[in-house]
């Protein structure tokens, strides 16, 4: 697709300039011109009353994908331990597979992975594709891409889901390029289009200011990475047990091109926020490091963890690994306190899986109250210490 302007028809009215979301149209010498920012989205086409904006776009024919069956989940593991996001992907995978009336499969790579089979089956994997090779012991981009792409070409899955972890964010785009298919990154919601049966992939866009739903109608598999913590883990063992498909692997170190010389493990927080049952998060309204200490006192009494918004991290009130929201972590605690947080969509995207949300804010019109189960209108510097005091008296 390409877009151009027929200058002899252009009146220079500027209507196309106003509607372009990328500032890709500008007026030069009284005529509209398209610059390098153009993404060919086509918004400008209907804005021109003079019909001066032209395109060679033609309606694509959707290929026949009737031979593409199954929902696949990449089972990410390290040192023989499955990443938590794998079970979350199997959870949403069960729902997608059921709606499509297709099978759910997991694909696991490594050198010693026998003990991973039962957990994958317990969370719904009907088929488990297994690739065992010493070169697959540790994740390396080229090795994993080579093996998975061959399996995808051989078995032709309809959907391929990968966790949006450090590994997944490296692997998924390389696989997408190798297979020649589209990829939607960092999804927070997945569902099936009831009309066409396509995968509806929802993710934050424009810096988290809106949620975009993306459909890939012209290639398979439909690939998406999914943010950890947004999907529920669902157990659903197949009554007949999983079918294990063991694939022989041929890899050479020369082909892989990289070697792992050393693995250095960073010290992490005591409790992963994804596993916390109670989280108390502070935003701009906390005001200072002293204000954050008030939240820590409440968290200690409730056996919870403290988190922060992007502002709290930038101000140095909490460390970056405790950031919650679109650019931080997505969490699903039983109880979530939003303290001094306005509730911008970037933050709400990270907490909507919480069982109960309690919002404390002195602004009664704060957007956070729209998603809260309970709201307290008041100054957190008065409300939080009062809650702490009452709990201490119990």
C-alpha positions in Angstrom: 0.0 0.0 0.0 1.2 3.5 -0.8 -0.4 7.0 -0.4 0.3 10.1 -2.4 -1.2 13.5 -3.0 -2.2 14.8 -6.4 -1.1 18.4 -6.1 -3.2 19.8 -9.0 -6.3 18.8 -7.0 -5.1 19.9 -3.6 -6.6 23.1 -2.2 -4.3 23.3 0.8 -7.2 23.3 3.2 -5.3 21.4 5.8 -8.0 18.9 6.7 -5.6 16.0 6.2 -3.0 17.7 8.5 -5.5 17.9 11.3 -6.6 14.2 11.2 -3.2 12.6 10.8 -2.2 11.1 14.1 1.5 10.9 13.2 2.1 14.5 12.0 2.9 12.9 8.6 1.1 15.5 6.5 2.3 19.1 6.3 1.5 22.1 4.1 4.4 23.2 1.9 3.9 26.1 -0.6 0.1 25.9 -0.1 0.0 22.2 -0.9 -0.3 19.2 1.4 2.8 16.9 1.4 3.4 13.5 3.0 6.6 13.2 4.9 8.6 10.2 6.2 6.4 9.8 9.3 3.6 8.3 7.3 2.6 4.8 8.4 0.0 4.4 5.5 -2.8 4.1 8.0 -5.2 5.7 5.6 -6.9 8.1 8.0 -6.3 11.0 5.7 -8.1 9.5 2.7 -11.6 10.3 3.8 -10.7 13.8 5.1 -10.0 15.2 1.6 -13.1 16.8 0.0 -11.1 17.4 -3.2 -10.3 13.7 -3.5 -6.6 14.7 -3.9 -5.2 11.9 -1.7 -4.8 8.7 -3.6 -3.8 5.1 -2.7 -3.2 1.9 -4.6 -4.6 -0.2 -1.8 -6.6 -3.2 -2.9 -8.7 -5.5 -0.8 -6.6 -8.6 0.2 -8.0 -12.1 -0.1 -7.9 -14.0 3.2 -6.0 -17.3 2.5 -7.5 -20.7 3.4 -6.2 -21.6 6.8 -8.4 -24.6 7.3 -5.2 -26.8 7.7 -4.0 -24.6 10.6 -5.2 -26.2 13.9 -4.3 -25.9 17.5 -3.3 -23.4 20.2 0.4 -23.7 21.1 2.1 -22.3 24.2 5.9 -21.9 24.5 6.8 -23.5 27.8 9.6 -21.3 29.1 11.9 -23.0 31.6 15.2 -22.3 33.2 17.2 -24.9 35.1 14.3 -27.3 34.8 11.8 -24.9 36.4 8.9 -23.6 34.4 8.3 -19.9 34.4 5.0 -18.9 36.0 3.8 -17.3 32.8 3.7 -20.7 31.1 0.8 -21.8 33.4 -1.0 -18.5 32.7 -0.7 -19.0 29.0 -2.0 -22.5 29.3 -5.0 -21.0 31.2 -6.0 -18.6 28.5 -5.0 -21.3 25.9 -7.6 -23.7 27.3 -10.3 -21.0 26.8 -9.2 -20.2 23.3 -8.8 -23.9 22.3 -12.3 -24.7 23.6 -13.9 -21.9 21.7 -12.1 -22.9 18.5 -12.8 -26.6 19.2 -9.0 -27.3 18.7 -6.3 -28.9 20.9 -4.0 -27.1 23.3 -0.4 -27.9 23.1 2.8 -27.0 24.8 6.3 -26.9 23.3 9.3 -27.3 25.7 13.0 -27.3 24.8 15.9 -28.3 27.0 18.3 -31.0 27.9 16.7 -32.5 31.0 12.9 -31.8 30.9 11.2 -35.1 31.9 9.9 -33.6 35.2 8.2 -30.7 33.3 5.7 -33.0 31.5 3.3 -33.6 34.4 3.0 -29.9 35.3 2.2 -29.0 31.7 -0.4 -31.7 31.5 -1.9 -30.7 34.8 -2.6 -27.2 33.4 -4.3 -28.5 30.2 -1.7 -29.4 27.6 -3.2 -32.2 25.5 -0.1 -32.4 23.3 3.5 -31.7 24.5 6.1 -31.2 21.8 9.5 -32.1 23.2 12.9 -31.2 21.8 15.9 -32.4 23.8 19.5 -31.5 23.0 22.5 -30.4 25.1 22.6 -27.1 23.1 19.1 -26.3 24.3 20.0 -26.5 28.0 20.2 -22.7 28.2 18.2 -20.3 26.1 20.0 -19.0 23.0 18.1 -17.1 20.4 19.3 -18.9 17.2 19.0 -22.4 18.7 15.5 -21.9 20.0 14.3 -20.1 16.9 15.6 -22.8 14.6 14.0 -25.7 16.5 10.6 -24.0 17.1 10.3 -22.6 13.6 10.8 -26.1 12.2 8.1 -27.5 14.5 5.7 -24.8 13.5 6.2 -25.4 9.8 5.8 -29.2 10.3 2.7 -29.1 12.5 1.0 -25.9 11.4 -0.5 -24.5 14.6 -3.2 -21.8 14.4 -2.1 -19.8 17.4 1.3 -19.5 19.1 1.5 -17.8 22.5 4.8 -16.7 24.2 5.3 -15.0 27.6 6.4 -11.3 27.4 9.4 -12.1 29.6 13.0 -11.2 28.8 13.3 -14.5 27.0 10.0 -14.2 25.2 10.6 -10.7 24.1 13.9 -11.8 22.4 12.5 -15.1 20.9 9.1 -13.9 19.6 10.2 -11.3 17.1 12.9 -13.5 15.8 10.4 -16.3 15.3 7.9 -13.9 13.7 10.5 -12.9 11.2 11.7 -16.4 10.5 8.1 -17.6 9.9 7.1 -14.5 8.0 4.0 -13.8 10.2 2.7 -10.9 12.3 3.3 -10.5 16.0 1.3 -8.6 18.6 3.5 -7.8 21.6 2.7 -7.4 25.3 -1.0 -8.4 25.1 -3.2 -8.0 28.2 -6.3 -9.7 26.8 -7.0 -12.5 24.2 -10.3 -13.7 22.8 -11.7 -15.2 19.6 -13.6 -13.2 17.0 -17.0 -15.0 16.9 -17.6 -14.1 13.2 -14.3 -15.2 11.6 -12.6 -17.2 14.4 -9.5 -15.0 14.4 -7.5 -14.2 17.5 -8.4 -10.8 19.0 -5.2 -9.5 20.6 -5.6 -6.5 22.9 -2.6 -4.4 24.1 -2.0 -0.9 25.3 -1.1 1.6 22.6 0.1 5.2 22.3 2.0 5.0 25.6 -0.8 3.2 27.3 -3.4 5.9 26.7 -5.7 3.6 24.9 -6.2 -0.2 24.3 -5.9 -1.5 20.7 -7.3 -4.8 19.5 -5.3 -6.3 16.7 -6.3 -9.0 14.3 -3.9 -11.0 12.0 -6.1 -12.2 9.2 -3.5 -12.9 6.5 -0.9 -15.2 8.0 -0.6 -18.1 10.4 0.2 -18.9 13.2 -1.3 -15.9 14.9 1.5 -14.9 17.3 1.2 -12.9 20.5 3.4 -12.3 23.6 1.4 -12.0 26.8 2.3 -9.9 29.9 3.0 -12.1 32.9 0.4 -11.8 35.6 -2.6 -10.8 33.4 -4.0 -14.3 32.8 -5.3 -16.8 35.3 -3.8 -20.2 35.9 -6.4 -22.9 35.2 -5.9 -26.6 35.9 -7.5 -28.8 33.4 -5.8 -32.2 33.0 -6.8 -34.2 30.0 -8.6 -37.5 31.0 -6.5 -39.5 28.5 -3.2 -37.9 29.6 -1.0 -35.8 27.3 0.3 -37.0 24.0 4.1 -36.6 23.9 5.7 -35.8 20.6 9.5 -36.1 20.9 11.4 -34.5 18.0 15.0 -35.2 17.1 17.2 -32.1 17.0 20.3 -31.4 14.9 22.2 -28.4 16.1 25.9 -27.4 16.0 27.6 -24.8 18.1 28.9 -23.2 14.9 25.3 -22.7 13.7 24.2 -21.2 17.0 27.1 -18.7 16.9 26.9 -17.7 20.6 28.2 -19.3 23.8 27.2 -18.7 27.4 30.3 -18.2 29.4 28.8 -17.4 32.7 25.3 -16.8 34.3 25.3 -14.1 36.9 22.1 -14.1 39.1 21.0 -10.7 40.4 19.6 -10.4 43.9 15.9 -10.1 43.7 13.2 -8.7 46.0 12.2 -11.0 48.9 8.7 -11.7 47.5 7.7 -11.5 43.8 4.9 -9.1 43.5 3.2 -11.6 41.1 2.9 -13.9 44.1 1.8 -11.4 46.8 -1.7 -11.7 48.2 -1.8 -8.2 49.5 -0.2 -5.2 47.7 -0.2 -1.6 48.9 0.9 0.8 46.1 1.8 4.5 46.4 1.6 7.1 43.7 2.2 10.8 43.4 0.0 11.6 46.4 2.4 9.8 48.7 4.6 12.9 48.3 7.9 11.6 49.8 9.9 8.6 51.0 8.5 9.3 54.5 5.0 9.0 53.0 6.0 5.6 51.5 7.1 4.4 54.9 3.5 4.8 56.2 2.4 2.4 53.5 5.2 -0.1 54.5 3.9 0.0 58.1 0.4 -1.0 56.9 1.8 -3.7 54.5 3.7 -5.2 57.4 0.5 -5.6 59.5 -1.3 -7.1 56.5 1.5 -9.4 55.5 1.7 -7.6 52.2 4.1 -6.0 49.8 4.7 -2.4 48.8 4.6 -1.3 45.2 4.8 2.0 43.4 3.7 3.9 40.3 6.1 5.2 37.7 6.2 8.5 39.5 7.2 6.8 42.8 10.0 4.9 41.0 11.3 8.1 39.3 11.3 9.9 42.6 13.2 7.1 44.2 10.5 6.1 46.7 10.5 2.5 45.6 12.9 0.4 43.5 12.1 -0.2 39.8 11.3 -3.9 40.3 8.3 -2.8 42.4 6.8 -0.6 39.7 3.2 -1.6 38.9 1.4 -0.7 35.7 1.9 -0.6 31.9 5.6 0.0 32.1 6.1 -2.2 35.2 4.5 -5.4 36.5 1.0 -6.7 36.1 -0.3 -8.1 39.4 -3.3 -10.2 40.6 -3.4 -10.0 44.4 -6.4 -10.8 46.6 -6.3 -7.3 48.0 -4.9 -4.2 46.3 -4.6 -0.8 47.9 -4.1 2.2 45.5 -2.9 5.1 47.7 -2.6 8.5 46.3 -2.9 7.2 42.7 -5.0 9.1 40.2 -5.7 5.9 38.2 -4.4 6.7 34.7 -5.0 3.8 32.2 -1.3 2.9 32.3 -1.7 2.0 36.0 -5.1 0.4 35.7 -3.9 -1.9 33.0 -1.6 -3.5 35.6 -4.1 -4.1 38.4 -7.4 -5.1 36.9 -6.8 -8.7 37.7 -6.9 -7.9 41.4 -9.7 -9.6 43.4 -10.5 -6.5 45.4 -9.2 -3.0 44.9 -9.4 -0.3 47.6 -8.6 3.2 46.5 -7.6 6.1 48.8 -7.5 9.5 47.2 -8.5 13.0 48.3 -9.9 13.8 44.8 -13.4 12.3 44.6 -13.3 12.5 40.8 -10.0 10.4 40.5 -10.4 7.7 37.7 -9.1 5.1 40.2 -12.5 5.1 41.9 -14.1 3.8 38.6 -12.3 0.4 39.0 -12.2 0.3 42.8 -14.4 -2.1 44.8 -14.2 0.3 47.8 -13.1 4.0 47.8 -12.0 6.2 50.6 -12.0 10.0 49.8 -9.4 11.5 52.1 -5.7 12.3 52.5 -3.6 9.2 52.6 -1.4 10.7 55.2 -4.4 10.7 57.6 -6.2 7.6 56.3 -3.3 5.1 56.1 -2.0 5.8 59.7 -5.6 5.5 61.0 -6.0 2.1 59.3 -2.7 1.0 60.7 -3.6 2.1 64.2 -7.0 0.3 64.0 -5.3 -2.9 62.8 -2.8 -2.7 65.6 -5.6 -2.5 68.2 -7.2 -5.7 66.9 
